[in-house]
């Protein structure tokens, strides 16, 4: 059974940084990425990165967030800088290999 295990969430002040990590139990996911969901809102794309690179970002993430992956470690990262209170949400790791896979989510809270 495929597992995606996130880490790195937490509480940070506005303007601060966090780095999320997601380790997959299997390799060779074509696409890995991050989504987020705030209370009362739909889950939305943050960023995705194919196995060969070429990341895609949501407009709110451009210039502040950086996604990367280490294929040898089956891990995807999300470096988040200049965090804002509106970035507060549960962040979910995502992977695709013939079907969608999701992590359990990690809470990110940005205080003003």
LUMTILO-689175 format. One line per 3 residues: for each residue x, z, y of C-alpha. Coordinates in steps of 0.2 Angstrom, whole numbers, plus 5000, padded with zeros to 4 digits. Example, Ala and Ser with C-alpha at 12.3 -4.5 7.8 and 13.67 -1.06 7.14 Angstrom:
! residues 2
5062/5039/4978 ~ 5068/5036/4995
END
This chain:
! residues 112
5000/5000/5000 ~ 5007/4995/5017 ~ 5010/5009/5029
5014/5008/5047 ~ 5021/5025/5054 ~ 5022/5027/5073
5032/5040/5082 ~ 5037/5043/5100 ~ 5021/5047/5109
5019/5062/5120 ~ 5016/5068/5138 ~ 5026/5061/5152
5024/5062/5171 ~ 5020/5046/5181 ~ 5035/5036/5183
5043/5042/5167 ~ 5048/5033/5151 ~ 5043/5034/5133
5049/5024/5118 ~ 5038/5021/5104 ~ 5044/5017/5086
5034/5010/5071 ~ 5042/5009/5054 ~ 5034/4998/5041
5034/5002/5022 ~ 5037/4983/5019 ~ 5047/4969/5026
5044/4952/5032 ~ 5029/4954/5043 ~ 5027/4938/5053
5021/4947/5068 ~ 5022/4965/5074 ~ 5016/4973/5090
5007/4986/5099 ~ 4989/4989/5105 ~ 4981/5003/5114
4964/5011/5116 ~ 4959/5023/5130 ~ 4943/5033/5128
4928/5023/5131 ~ 4937/5007/5131 ~ 4941/4993/5119
4957/4992/5110 ~ 4968/4980/5119 ~ 4984/4970/5117
5000/4978/5124 ~ 5013/4967/5117 ~ 5018/4957/5101
5034/4950/5094 ~ 5036/4937/5080 ~ 5049/4939/5067
5060/4926/5076 ~ 5057/4933/5093 ~ 5048/4927/5108
5038/4942/5114 ~ 5020/4941/5122 ~ 5015/4954/5134
4998/4959/5142 ~ 4999/4957/5161 ~ 4999/4976/5164
5015/4977/5153 ~ 5025/4963/5160 ~ 5040/4970/5170
5038/4988/5163 ~ 5037/4987/5144 ~ 5049/4979/5132
5045/4976/5114 ~ 5059/4973/5101 ~ 5060/4974/5083
5074/4977/5070 ~ 5070/4967/5055 ~ 5083/4975/5044
5074/4992/5047 ~ 5056/4985/5047 ~ 5054/4993/5063
5046/4988/5080 ~ 5049/4997/5096 ~ 5040/4998/5113
5050/5004/5128 ~ 5039/5009/5142 ~ 5045/5012/5159
5037/5016/5176 ~ 5022/5024/5167 ~ 5006/5026/5176
4991/5038/5172 ~ 4981/5022/5167 ~ 4993/5019/5153
4986/5035/5145 ~ 4979/5030/5128 ~ 4982/5030/5109
4994/5017/5105 ~ 4993/5008/5088 ~ 5006/4999/5079
5001/4982/5072 ~ 5008/4970/5059 ~ 5002/4954/5052
5006/4947/5035 ~ 4992/4937/5029 ~ 4980/4951/5036
4980/4964/5049 ~ 4988/4981/5047 ~ 4987/4996/5058
4996/5012/5061 ~ 4987/5028/5063 ~ 4990/5029/5082
5001/5040/5093 ~ 4994/5048/5109 ~ 5002/5044/5126
4997/5054/5141 ~ 5004/5051/5158 ~ 5001/5064/5171
4999/5061/5189
END
